[in-house]
Structures are given as C-alpha cells and as structure tokens.
Amino acid sequence: MNTFGQNLKSARKNSKISQKEFAAKLGTTQQRVSEWECDKIEPSLFNIIRILRVLEITFEELTDGIE
C-alpha cells in the first residue's frame, strides 16, 4: 500500500524534475512540495490538477495503490 506522498515523489522523480523545479512549475514553494511528499499535508484539488498537468500523468497513476 502506498501513500499519496510516495506516489507523488515517485512520479516527480520519474519525470526527472527536482523539488525546486517542480515547485516553480506549480507556483508553490519547495517546502510545500516536501510537505506533500512526506504526507504532512495534502494538496488542494486545484494543485492536484496542476500536478497532473506538470507531470503529464493521470489521476489513476497518481493515486495507484492508495486505500
């Protein structure tokens, strides 16, 4: 079983984008990306949509294995 943060980190790394680059593309901070990846907080629906676009993945790919 995966967490949202684990899936996000994996998808970002598969895209070969650093946290800093990813944050810049999303218009947020590197700290916020880190909080998402560590499952401290969850991104808003607005940010989830932006994440999908930046990483060019589907919602199903981002949430695979999450219960």
PDB file of N, CA, C, O and CB in Angstrom:
ATOM      1  N   MET A   1       0.844  -1.188   0.000  1.00  0.00           N
ATOM      2  CA  MET A   1       0.000   0.000   0.000  1.00  0.00           C
ATOM      3  C   MET A   1       0.886   1.247   0.000  1.00  0.00           C
ATOM      4  O   MET A   1       1.841   1.353   0.769  1.00  0.00           O
ATOM      5  CB  MET A   1      -0.958   0.001   1.227  1.00  0.00           C
ATOM      6  N   ASN A   2       0.552   2.162  -0.859  1.00  0.00           N
ATOM      7  CA  ASN A   2       1.306   3.407  -0.988  1.00  0.00           C
ATOM      8  C   ASN A   2       0.553   4.559  -0.348  1.00  0.00           C
ATOM      9  O   ASN A   2      -0.640   4.464  -0.057  1.00  0.00           O
ATOM     10  CB  ASN A   2       1.591   3.716  -2.460  1.00  0.00           C
ATOM     11  N   THR A   3       1.277   5.648  -0.137  1.00  0.00           N
ATOM     12  CA  THR A   3       0.638   6.891   0.284  1.00  0.00           C
ATOM     13  C   THR A   3       0.635   7.841  -0.902  1.00  0.00           C
ATOM     14  O   THR A   3       1.353   7.640  -1.882  1.00  0.00           O
ATOM     15  CB  THR A   3       1.368   7.526   1.518  1.00  0.00           C
ATOM     16  N   PHE A   4      -0.178   8.872  -0.798  1.00  0.00           N
ATOM     17  CA  PHE A   4      -0.202   9.890  -1.849  1.00  0.00           C
ATOM     18  C   PHE A   4       1.192  10.481  -2.020  1.00  0.00           C
ATOM     19  O   PHE A   4       1.671  10.644  -3.142  1.00  0.00           O
ATOM     20  CB  PHE A   4      -1.231  11.005  -1.518  1.00  0.00           C
ATOM     21  N   GLY A   5       1.837  10.800  -0.909  1.00  0.00           N
ATOM     22  CA  GLY A   5       3.164  11.416  -0.953  1.00  0.00           C
ATOM     23  C   GLY A   5       4.193  10.544  -1.650  1.00  0.00           C
ATOM     24  O   GLY A   5       5.003  11.039  -2.433  1.00  0.00           O
ATOM     25  N   GLN A   6       4.165   9.239  -1.366  1.00  0.00           N
ATOM     26  CA  GLN A   6       5.092   8.311  -2.020  1.00  0.00           C
ATOM     27  C   GLN A   6       4.862   8.293  -3.526  1.00  0.00           C
ATOM     28  O   GLN A   6       5.810   8.323  -4.310  1.00  0.00           O
ATOM     29  CB  GLN A   6       4.937   6.892  -1.443  1.00  0.00           C
ATOM     30  N   ASN A   7       3.593   8.243  -3.921  1.00  0.00           N
ATOM     31  CA  ASN A   7       3.266   8.234  -5.355  1.00  0.00           C
ATOM     32  C   ASN A   7       3.704   9.526  -6.030  1.00  0.00           C
ATOM     33  O   ASN A   7       4.234   9.507  -7.141  1.00  0.00           O
ATOM     34  CB  ASN A   7       1.760   8.025  -5.562  1.00  0.00           C
ATOM     35  N   LEU A   8       3.479  10.648  -5.350  1.00  0.00           N
ATOM     36  CA  LEU A   8       3.863  11.944  -5.910  1.00  0.00           C
ATOM     37  C   LEU A   8       5.374  12.019  -6.093  1.00  0.00           C
ATOM     38  O   LEU A   8       5.856  12.431  -7.148  1.00  0.00           O
ATOM     39  CB  LEU A   8       3.378  13.091  -5.005  1.00  0.00           C
ATOM     40  N   LYS A   9       6.118  11.623  -5.069  1.00  0.00           N
ATOM     41  CA  LYS A   9       7.581  11.658  -5.132  1.00  0.00           C
ATOM     42  C   LYS A   9       8.089  10.764  -6.265  1.00  0.00           C
ATOM     43  O   LYS A   9       8.974  11.152  -7.027  1.00  0.00           O
ATOM     44  CB  LYS A   9       8.195  11.214  -3.783  1.00  0.00           C
ATOM     45  N   SER A  10       7.527   9.584  -6.363  1.00  0.00           N
ATOM     46  CA  SER A  10       7.927   8.642  -7.410  1.00  0.00           C
ATOM     47  C   SER A  10       7.643   9.215  -8.804  1.00  0.00           C
ATOM     48  O   SER A  10       8.484   9.134  -9.700  1.00  0.00           O
ATOM     49  CB  SER A  10       7.194   7.298  -7.229  1.00  0.00           C
ATOM     50  N   ALA A  11       6.455   9.791  -8.975  1.00  0.00           N
ATOM     51  CA  ALA A  11       6.085  10.367 -10.273  1.00  0.00           C
ATOM     52  C   ALA A  11       6.994  11.543 -10.627  1.00  0.00           C
ATOM     53  O   ALA A  11       7.398  11.701 -11.779  1.00  0.00           O
ATOM     54  CB  ALA A  11       4.613  10.823 -10.261  1.00  0.00           C
ATOM     55  N   ARG A  12       7.310  12.358  -9.634  1.00  0.00           N
ATOM     56  CA  ARG A  12       8.197  13.513  -9.870  1.00  0.00           C
ATOM     57  C   ARG A  12       9.592  13.033 -10.268  1.00  0.00           C
ATOM     58  O   ARG A  12      10.191  13.555 -11.208  1.00  0.00           O
ATOM     59  CB  ARG A  12       8.280  14.414  -8.602  1.00  0.00           C
ATOM     60  N   LYS A  13      10.100  12.041  -9.549  1.00  0.00           N
ATOM     61  CA  LYS A  13      11.437  11.522  -9.866  1.00  0.00           C
ATOM     62  C   LYS A  13      11.460  10.848 -11.238  1.00  0.00           C
ATOM     63  O   LYS A  13      12.444  10.963 -11.968  1.00  0.00           O
ATOM     64  CB  LYS A  13      11.895  10.526  -8.785  1.00  0.00           C
ATOM     65  N   ASN A  14      10.383  10.147 -11.591  1.00  0.00           N
ATOM     66  CA  ASN A  14      10.298   9.524 -12.918  1.00  0.00           C
ATOM     67  C   ASN A  14      10.347  10.574 -14.019  1.00  0.00           C
ATOM     68  O   ASN A  14      10.827  10.311 -15.122  1.00  0.00           O
ATOM     69  CB  ASN A  14       9.011   8.694 -13.042  1.00  0.00           C
ATOM     70  N   SER A  15       9.846  11.765 -13.709  1.00  0.00           N
ATOM     71  CA  SER A  15       9.872  12.872 -14.674  1.00  0.00           C
ATOM     72  C   SER A  15      11.199  13.626 -14.652  1.00  0.00           C
ATOM     73  O   SER A  15      11.416  14.560 -15.424  1.00  0.00           O
ATOM     74  CB  SER A  15       8.731  13.839 -14.388  1.00  0.00           C
ATOM     75  N   LYS A  16      12.086  13.193 -13.743  1.00  0.00           N
ATOM     76  CA  LYS A  16      13.425  13.805 -13.615  1.00  0.00           C
ATOM     77  C   LYS A  16      13.345  15.304 -13.335  1.00  0.00           C
ATOM     78  O   LYS A  16      14.057  16.107 -13.938  1.00  0.00           O
ATOM     79  CB  LYS A  16      14.240  13.566 -14.892  1.00  0.00           C
ATOM     80  N   ILE A  17      12.461  15.657 -12.405  1.00  0.00           N
ATOM     81  CA  ILE A  17      12.288  17.055 -12.005  1.00  0.00           C
ATOM     82  C   ILE A  17      12.630  17.160 -10.520  1.00  0.00           C
ATOM     83  O   ILE A  17      12.148  16.362  -9.716  1.00  0.00           O
ATOM     84  CB  ILE A  17      10.819  17.563 -12.293  1.00  0.00           C
ATOM     85  N   SER A  18      13.447  18.127 -10.156  1.00  0.00           N
ATOM     86  CA  SER A  18      13.770  18.341  -8.739  1.00  0.00           C
ATOM     87  C   SER A  18      12.569  18.950  -8.025  1.00  0.00           C
ATOM     88  O   SER A  18      11.650  19.467  -8.661  1.00  0.00           O
ATOM     89  CB  SER A  18      15.017  19.260  -8.584  1.00  0.00           C
ATOM     90  N   GLN A  19      12.590  18.881  -6.700  1.00  0.00           N
ATOM     91  CA  GLN A  19      11.511  19.510  -5.933  1.00  0.00           C
ATOM     92  C   GLN A  19      11.441  20.996  -6.249  1.00  0.00           C
ATOM     93  O   GLN A  19      10.354  21.558  -6.385  1.00  0.00           O
ATOM     94  CB  GLN A  19      11.717  19.292  -4.417  1.00  0.00           C
ATOM     95  N   LYS A  20      12.597  21.628  -6.364  1.00  0.00           N
ATOM     96  CA  LYS A  20      12.649  23.071  -6.624  1.00  0.00           C
ATOM     97  C   LYS A  20      12.036  23.401  -7.986  1.00  0.00           C
ATOM     98  O   LYS A  20      11.236  24.330  -8.099  1.00  0.00           O
ATOM     99  CB  LYS A  20      14.105  23.579  -6.561  1.00  0.00           C
ATOM    100  N   GLU A  21      12.411  22.639  -9.024  1.00  0.00           N
ATOM    101  CA  GLU A  21      11.842  22.862 -10.362  1.00  0.00           C
ATOM    102  C   GLU A  21      10.338  22.611 -10.362  1.00  0.00           C
ATOM    103  O   GLU A  21       9.566  23.369 -10.950  1.00  0.00           O
ATOM    104  CB  GLU A  21      12.528  21.951 -11.400  1.00  0.00           C
ATOM    105  N   PHE A  22       9.942  21.541  -9.696  1.00  0.00           N
ATOM    106  CA  PHE A  22       8.533  21.157  -9.622  1.00  0.00           C
ATOM    107  C   PHE A  22       7.721  22.259  -8.951  1.00  0.00           C
ATOM    108  O   PHE A  22       6.655  22.641  -9.433  1.00  0.00           O
ATOM    109  CB  PHE A  22       8.370  19.828  -8.858  1.00  0.00           C
ATOM    110  N   ALA A  23       8.236  22.760  -7.840  1.00  0.00           N
ATOM    111  CA  ALA A  23       7.557  23.834  -7.117  1.00  0.00           C
ATOM    112  C   ALA A  23       7.400  25.070  -7.995  1.00  0.00           C
ATOM    113  O   ALA A  23       6.348  25.708  -7.996  1.00  0.00           O
ATOM    114  CB  ALA A  23       8.327  24.189  -5.840  1.00  0.00           C
ATOM    115  N   ALA A  24       8.447  25.406  -8.738  1.00  0.00           N
ATOM    116  CA  ALA A  24       8.393  26.577  -9.608  1.00  0.00           C
ATOM    117  C   ALA A  24       7.325  26.396 -10.683  1.00  0.00           C
ATOM    118  O   ALA A  24       6.584  27.332 -10.984  1.00  0.00           O
ATOM    119  CB  ALA A  24       9.765  26.832 -10.256  1.00  0.00           C
ATOM    120  N   LYS A  25       7.242  25.207 -11.258  1.00  0.00           N
ATOM    121  CA  LYS A  25       6.246  24.952 -12.298  1.00  0.00           C
ATOM    122  C   LYS A  25       4.824  25.008 -11.743  1.00  0.00           C
ATOM    123  O   LYS A  25       3.883  25.347 -12.461  1.00  0.00           O
ATOM    124  CB  LYS A  25       6.498  23.592 -12.945  1.00  0.00           C
ATOM    125  N   LEU A  26       4.675  24.675 -10.463  1.00  0.00           N
ATOM    126  CA  LEU A  26       3.352  24.686  -9.830  1.00  0.00           C
ATOM    127  C   LEU A  26       3.008  26.041  -9.222  1.00  0.00           C
ATOM    128  O   LEU A  26       1.860  26.283  -8.851  1.00  0.00           O
ATOM    129  CB  LEU A  26       3.282  23.616  -8.758  1.00  0.00           C
ATOM    130  N   GLY A  27       3.993  26.918  -9.118  1.00  0.00           N
ATOM    131  CA  GLY A  27       3.755  28.216  -8.495  1.00  0.00           C
ATOM    132  C   GLY A  27       3.628  28.104  -6.986  1.00  0.00           C
ATOM    133  O   GLY A  27       2.866  28.844  -6.363  1.00  0.00           O
ATOM    134  N   THR A  28       4.381  27.170  -6.396  1.00  0.00           N
ATOM    135  CA  THR A  28       4.371  26.988  -4.955  1.00  0.00           C
ATOM    136  C   THR A  28       5.810  26.921  -4.466  1.00  0.00           C
ATOM    137  O   THR A  28       6.735  27.200  -5.228  1.00  0.00           O
ATOM    138  CB  THR A  28       3.582  25.710  -4.554  1.00  0.00           C
ATOM    139  N   THR A  29       6.011  26.556  -3.208  1.00  0.00           N
ATOM    140  CA  THR A  29       7.355  26.502  -2.651  1.00  0.00           C
ATOM    141  C   THR A  29       7.878  25.074  -2.592  1.00  0.00           C
ATOM    142  O   THR A  29       7.108  24.113  -2.593  1.00  0.00           O
ATOM    143  CB  THR A  29       7.375  27.120  -1.264  1.00  0.00           C
ATOM    144  N   GLN A  30       9.199  24.954  -2.542  1.00  0.00           N
ATOM    145  CA  GLN A  30       9.822  23.639  -2.402  1.00  0.00           C
ATOM    146  C   GLN A  30       9.396  23.011  -1.075  1.00  0.00           C
ATOM    147  O   GLN A  30       9.205  21.798  -0.996  1.00  0.00           O
ATOM    148  CB  GLN A  30      11.372  23.748  -2.487  1.00  0.00           C
ATOM    149  N   GLN A  31       9.249  23.824  -0.041  1.00  0.00           N
ATOM    150  CA  GLN A  31       8.811  23.324   1.263  1.00  0.00           C
ATOM    151  C   GLN A  31       7.423  22.693   1.165  1.00  0.00           C
ATOM    152  O   GLN A  31       7.168  21.654   1.773  1.00  0.00           O
ATOM    153  CB  GLN A  31       8.805  24.460   2.300  1.00  0.00           C
ATOM    154  N   ARG A  32       6.534  23.315   0.406  1.00  0.00           N
ATOM    155  CA  ARG A  32       5.185  22.779   0.250  1.00  0.00           C
ATOM    156  C   ARG A  32       5.216  21.426  -0.468  1.00  0.00           C
ATOM    157  O   ARG A  32       4.512  20.495  -0.078  1.00  0.00           O
ATOM    158  CB  ARG A  32       4.301  23.773  -0.524  1.00  0.00           C
ATOM    159  N   VAL A  33       6.039  21.325  -1.521  1.00  0.00           N
ATOM    160  CA  VAL A  33       6.187  20.050  -2.233  1.00  0.00           C
ATOM    161  C   VAL A  33       6.704  18.982  -1.276  1.00  0.00           C
ATOM    162  O   VAL A  33       6.223  17.849  -1.284  1.00  0.00           O
ATOM    163  CB  VAL A  33       7.146  20.201  -3.447  1.00  0.00           C
ATOM    164  N   SER A  34       7.675  19.342  -0.458  1.00  0.00           N
ATOM    165  CA  SER A  34       8.222  18.406   0.520  1.00  0.00           C
ATOM    166  C   SER A  34       7.144  17.953   1.508  1.00  0.00           C
ATOM    167  O   SER A  34       7.076  16.775   1.858  1.00  0.00           O
ATOM    168  CB  SER A  34       9.397  19.049   1.275  1.00  0.00           C
ATOM    169  N   GLU A  35       6.312  18.880   1.950  1.00  0.00           N
ATOM    170  CA  GLU A  35       5.221  18.529   2.882  1.00  0.00           C
ATOM    171  C   GLU A  35       4.250  17.546   2.227  1.00  0.00           C
ATOM    172  O   GLU A  35       3.766  16.624   2.885  1.00  0.00           O
ATOM    173  CB  GLU A  35       4.459  19.805   3.339  1.00  0.00           C
ATOM    174  N   TRP A  36       3.962  17.734   0.944  1.00  0.00           N
ATOM    175  CA  TRP A  36       3.083  16.799   0.225  1.00  0.00           C
ATOM    176  C   TRP A  36       3.740  15.428   0.148  1.00  0.00           C
ATOM    177  O   TRP A  36       3.099  14.410   0.409  1.00  0.00           O
ATOM    178  CB  TRP A  36       2.762  17.325  -1.202  1.00  0.00           C
ATOM    179  N   GLU A  37       5.024  15.405  -0.213  1.00  0.00           N
ATOM    180  CA  GLU A  37       5.726  14.138  -0.408  1.00  0.00           C
ATOM    181  C   GLU A  37       5.942  13.385   0.908  1.00  0.00           C
ATOM    182  O   GLU A  37       6.054  12.160   0.914  1.00  0.00           O
ATOM    183  CB  GLU A  37       7.065  14.389  -1.081  1.00  0.00           C
ATOM    184  N   CYS A  38       5.998  14.114   2.009  1.00  0.00           N
ATOM    185  CA  CYS A  38       6.156  13.486   3.337  1.00  0.00           C
ATOM    186  C   CYS A  38       4.802  13.203   3.992  1.00  0.00           C
ATOM    187  O   CYS A  38       4.746  12.774   5.144  1.00  0.00           O
ATOM    188  CB  CYS A  38       6.997  14.390   4.257  1.00  0.00           C
ATOM    189  N   ASP A  39       3.714  13.443   3.256  1.00  0.00           N
ATOM    190  CA  ASP A  39       2.353  13.224   3.746  1.00  0.00           C
ATOM    191  C   ASP A  39       2.009  14.044   4.985  1.00  0.00           C
ATOM    192  O   ASP A  39       1.192  13.633   5.809  1.00  0.00           O
ATOM    193  CB  ASP A  39       2.159  11.772   4.049  1.00  0.00           C
ATOM    194  N   LYS A  40       2.649  15.216   5.106  1.00  0.00           N
ATOM    195  CA  LYS A  40       2.309  16.113   6.217  1.00  0.00           C
ATOM    196  C   LYS A  40       0.996  16.832   5.936  1.00  0.00           C
ATOM    197  O   LYS A  40       0.180  17.041   6.834  1.00  0.00           O
ATOM    198  CB  LYS A  40       3.439  17.140   6.457  1.00  0.00           C
ATOM    199  N   ILE A  41       0.806  17.207   4.675  1.00  0.00           N
ATOM    200  CA  ILE A  41      -0.440  17.826   4.233  1.00  0.00           C
ATOM    201  C   ILE A  41      -0.766  17.295   2.845  1.00  0.00           C
ATOM    202  O   ILE A  41       0.102  16.748   2.165  1.00  0.00           O
ATOM    203  CB  ILE A  41      -0.334  19.389   4.229  1.00  0.00           C
ATOM    204  N   GLU A  42      -2.013  17.457   2.427  1.00  0.00           N
ATOM    205  CA  GLU A  42      -2.419  17.051   1.078  1.00  0.00           C
ATOM    206  C   GLU A  42      -2.678  18.293   0.247  1.00  0.00           C
ATOM    207  O   GLU A  42      -3.191  19.292   0.750  1.00  0.00           O
ATOM    208  CB  GLU A  42      -3.684  16.142   1.117  1.00  0.00           C
ATOM    209  N   PRO A  43      -2.321  18.228  -1.027  1.00  0.00           N
ATOM    210  CA  PRO A  43      -2.572  19.385  -1.888  1.00  0.00           C
ATOM    211  C   PRO A  43      -4.066  19.582  -2.135  1.00  0.00           C
ATOM    212  O   PRO A  43      -4.854  18.639  -2.057  1.00  0.00           O
ATOM    213  CB  PRO A  43      -1.840  19.223  -3.222  1.00  0.00           C
ATOM    214  N   SER A  44      -4.429  20.801  -2.429  1.00  0.00           N
ATOM    215  CA  SER A  44      -5.819  21.104  -2.780  1.00  0.00           C
ATOM    216  C   SER A  44      -6.149  20.464  -4.125  1.00  0.00           C
ATOM    217  O   SER A  44      -5.250  20.061  -4.863  1.00  0.00           O
ATOM    218  CB  SER A  44      -6.061  22.645  -2.828  1.00  0.00           C
ATOM    219  N   LEU A  45      -7.420  20.373  -4.435  1.00  0.00           N
ATOM    220  CA  LEU A  45      -7.840  19.835  -5.723  1.00  0.00           C
ATOM    221  C   LEU A  45      -7.232  20.657  -6.862  1.00  0.00           C
ATOM    222  O   LEU A  45      -6.801  20.101  -7.872  1.00  0.00           O
ATOM    223  CB  LEU A  45      -9.381  19.821  -5.829  1.00  0.00           C
ATOM    224  N   PHE A  46      -7.200  21.962  -6.697  1.00  0.00           N
ATOM    225  CA  PHE A  46      -6.594  22.847  -7.695  1.00  0.00           C
ATOM    226  C   PHE A  46      -5.141  22.442  -7.952  1.00  0.00           C
ATOM    227  O   PHE A  46      -4.712  22.356  -9.103  1.00  0.00           O
ATOM    228  CB  PHE A  46      -6.666  24.321  -7.231  1.00  0.00           C
ATOM    229  N   ASN A  47      -4.392  22.195  -6.885  1.00  0.00           N
ATOM    230  CA  ASN A  47      -2.989  21.814  -7.037  1.00  0.00           C
ATOM    231  C   ASN A  47      -2.837  20.402  -7.580  1.00  0.00           C
ATOM    232  O   ASN A  47      -1.890  20.129  -8.319  1.00  0.00           O
ATOM    233  CB  ASN A  47      -2.270  21.930  -5.708  1.00  0.00           C
ATOM    234  N   ILE A  48      -3.738  19.507  -7.236  1.00  0.00           N
ATOM    235  CA  ILE A  48      -3.685  18.149  -7.793  1.00  0.00           C
ATOM    236  C   ILE A  48      -3.821  18.214  -9.313  1.00  0.00           C
ATOM    237  O   ILE A  48      -3.095  17.530 -10.034  1.00  0.00           O
ATOM    238  CB  ILE A  48      -4.805  17.251  -7.183  1.00  0.00           C
ATOM    239  N   ILE A  49      -4.740  19.027  -9.793  1.00  0.00           N
ATOM    240  CA  ILE A  49      -4.923  19.174 -11.242  1.00  0.00           C
ATOM    241  C   ILE A  49      -3.648  19.723 -11.881  1.00  0.00           C
ATOM    242  O   ILE A  49      -3.242  19.268 -12.951  1.00  0.00           O
ATOM    243  CB  ILE A  49      -6.125  20.104 -11.551  1.00  0.00           C
ATOM    244  N   ARG A  50      -3.020  20.697 -11.230  1.00  0.00           N
ATOM    245  CA  ARG A  50      -1.767  21.254 -11.751  1.00  0.00           C
ATOM    246  C   ARG A  50      -0.650  20.206 -11.741  1.00  0.00           C
ATOM    247  O   ARG A  50       0.148  20.134 -12.675  1.00  0.00           O
ATOM    248  CB  ARG A  50      -1.344  22.483 -10.926  1.00  0.00           C
ATOM    249  N   ILE A  51      -0.600  19.397 -10.680  1.00  0.00           N
ATOM    250  CA  ILE A  51       0.396  18.320 -10.576  1.00  0.00           C
ATOM    251  C   ILE A  51       0.248  17.356 -11.754  1.00  0.00           C
ATOM    252  O   ILE A  51       1.232  16.982 -12.392  1.00  0.00           O
ATOM    253  CB  ILE A  51       0.244  17.555  -9.227  1.00  0.00           C
ATOM    254  N   LEU A  52      -0.993  16.963 -12.032  1.00  0.00           N
ATOM    255  CA  LEU A  52      -1.239  16.026 -13.137  1.00  0.00           C
ATOM    256  C   LEU A  52      -0.757  16.601 -14.459  1.00  0.00           C
ATOM    257  O   LEU A  52      -0.174  15.888 -15.276  1.00  0.00           O
ATOM    258  CB  LEU A  52      -2.731  15.682 -13.231  1.00  0.00           C
ATOM    259  N   ARG A  53      -0.995  17.875 -14.667  1.00  0.00           N
ATOM    260  CA  ARG A  53      -0.582  18.525 -15.919  1.00  0.00           C
ATOM    261  C   ARG A  53       0.937  18.624 -16.020  1.00  0.00           C
ATOM    262  O   ARG A  53       1.512  18.326 -17.067  1.00  0.00           O
ATOM    263  CB  ARG A  53      -1.202  19.926 -16.025  1.00  0.00           C
ATOM    264  N   VAL A  54       1.583  19.039 -14.943  1.00  0.00           N
ATOM    265  CA  VAL A  54       3.039  19.208 -14.962  1.00  0.00           C
ATOM    266  C   VAL A  54       3.741  17.865 -15.163  1.00  0.00           C
ATOM    267  O   VAL A  54       4.697  17.771 -15.933  1.00  0.00           O
ATOM    268  CB  VAL A  54       3.521  19.868 -13.655  1.00  0.00           C
ATOM    269  N   LEU A  55       3.267  16.828 -14.470  1.00  0.00           N
ATOM    270  CA  LEU A  55       3.912  15.516 -14.570  1.00  0.00           C
ATOM    271  C   LEU A  55       3.403  14.694 -15.751  1.00  0.00           C
ATOM    272  O   LEU A  55       3.947  13.636 -16.066  1.00  0.00           O
ATOM    273  CB  LEU A  55       3.700  14.742 -13.290  1.00  0.00           C
ATOM    274  N   GLU A  56       2.348  15.197 -16.402  1.00  0.00           N
ATOM    275  CA  GLU A  56       1.736  14.503 -17.543  1.00  0.00           C
ATOM    276  C   GLU A  56       1.359  13.065 -17.178  1.00  0.00           C
ATOM    277  O   GLU A  56       1.710  12.112 -17.872  1.00  0.00           O
ATOM    278  CB  GLU A  56       2.696  14.505 -18.748  1.00  0.00           C
ATOM    279  N   ILE A  57       0.629  12.945 -16.059  1.00  0.00           N
ATOM    280  CA  ILE A  57       0.136  11.648 -15.608  1.00  0.00           C
ATOM    281  C   ILE A  57      -1.359  11.750 -15.346  1.00  0.00           C
ATOM    282  O   ILE A  57      -1.919  12.846 -15.314  1.00  0.00           O
ATOM    283  CB  ILE A  57       0.889  11.175 -14.335  1.00  0.00           C
ATOM    284  N   THR A  58      -2.002  10.599 -15.160  1.00  0.00           N
ATOM    285  CA  THR A  58      -3.432  10.577 -14.869  1.00  0.00           C
ATOM    286  C   THR A  58      -3.660  10.550 -13.363  1.00  0.00           C
ATOM    287  O   THR A  58      -2.752  10.248 -12.589  1.00  0.00           O
ATOM    288  CB  THR A  58      -4.107   9.362 -15.538  1.00  0.00           C
ATOM    289  N   PHE A  59      -4.880  10.869 -12.962  1.00  0.00           N
ATOM    290  CA  PHE A  59      -5.253  10.798 -11.555  1.00  0.00           C
ATOM    291  C   PHE A  59      -5.079   9.374 -11.043  1.00  0.00           C
ATOM    292  O   PHE A  59      -4.655   9.160  -9.907  1.00  0.00           O
ATOM    293  CB  PHE A  59      -6.706  11.274 -11.349  1.00  0.00           C
ATOM    294  N   GLU A  60      -5.410   8.401 -11.891  1.00  0.00           N
ATOM    295  CA  GLU A  60      -5.280   6.994 -11.509  1.00  0.00           C
ATOM    296  C   GLU A  60      -3.829   6.636 -11.237  1.00  0.00           C
ATOM    297  O   GLU A  60      -3.537   5.895 -10.298  1.00  0.00           O
ATOM    298  CB  GLU A  60      -5.846   6.086 -12.602  1.00  0.00           C
ATOM    299  N   GLU A  61      -2.920   7.154 -12.047  1.00  0.00           N
ATOM    300  CA  GLU A  61      -1.498   6.880 -11.830  1.00  0.00           C
ATOM    301  C   GLU A  61      -1.027   7.508 -10.508  1.00  0.00           C
ATOM    302  O   GLU A  61      -0.246   6.907  -9.770  1.00  0.00           O
ATOM    303  CB  GLU A  61      -0.655   7.420 -13.018  1.00  0.00           C
ATOM    304  N   LEU A  62      -1.503   8.703 -10.228  1.00  0.00           N
ATOM    305  CA  LEU A  62      -1.096   9.404  -9.009  1.00  0.00           C
ATOM    306  C   LEU A  62      -1.630   8.728  -7.751  1.00  0.00           C
ATOM    307  O   LEU A  62      -0.998   8.783  -6.696  1.00  0.00           O
ATOM    308  CB  LEU A  62      -1.568  10.845  -9.055  1.00  0.00           C
ATOM    309  N   THR A  63      -2.779   8.098  -7.862  1.00  0.00           N
ATOM    310  CA  THR A  63      -3.414   7.516  -6.670  1.00  0.00           C
ATOM    311  C   THR A  63      -3.336   5.985  -6.650  1.00  0.00           C
ATOM    312  O   THR A  63      -3.982   5.353  -5.814  1.00  0.00           O
ATOM    313  CB  THR A  63      -4.873   7.951  -6.598  1.00  0.00           C
ATOM    314  N   ASP A  64      -2.573   5.391  -7.536  1.00  0.00           N
ATOM    315  CA  ASP A  64      -2.470   3.930  -7.610  1.00  0.00           C
ATOM    316  C   ASP A  64      -1.976   3.339  -6.286  1.00  0.00           C
ATOM    317  O   ASP A  64      -0.948   3.752  -5.750  1.00  0.00           O
ATOM    318  CB  ASP A  64      -1.526   3.521  -8.753  1.00  0.00           C
ATOM    319  N   GLY A  65      -2.728   2.367  -5.774  1.00  0.00           N
ATOM    320  CA  GLY A  65      -2.329   1.657  -4.565  1.00  0.00           C
ATOM    321  C   GLY A  65      -2.686   2.342  -3.267  1.00  0.00           C
ATOM    322  O   GLY A  65      -2.366   1.833  -2.193  1.00  0.00           O
ATOM    323  N   ILE A  66      -3.343   3.490  -3.342  1.00  0.00           N
ATOM    324  CA  ILE A  66      -3.745   4.217  -2.125  1.00  0.00           C
ATOM    325  C   ILE A  66      -5.098   3.695  -1.671  1.00  0.00           C
ATOM    326  O   ILE A  66      -6.014   3.521  -2.475  1.00  0.00           O
ATOM    327  CB  ILE A  66      -3.802   5.766  -2.374  1.00  0.00           C
ATOM    328  N   GLU A  67      -5.210   3.448  -0.374  1.00  0.00           N
ATOM    329  CA  GLU A  67      -6.510   2.997   0.173  1.00  0.00           C
ATOM    330  C   GLU A  67      -7.017   3.986   1.192  1.00  0.00           C
ATOM    331  O   GLU A  67      -8.089   3.788   1.764  1.00  0.00           O
ATOM    332  CB  GLU A  67      -6.391   1.596   0.815  1.00  0.00           C
TER     333      GLU A  67
END
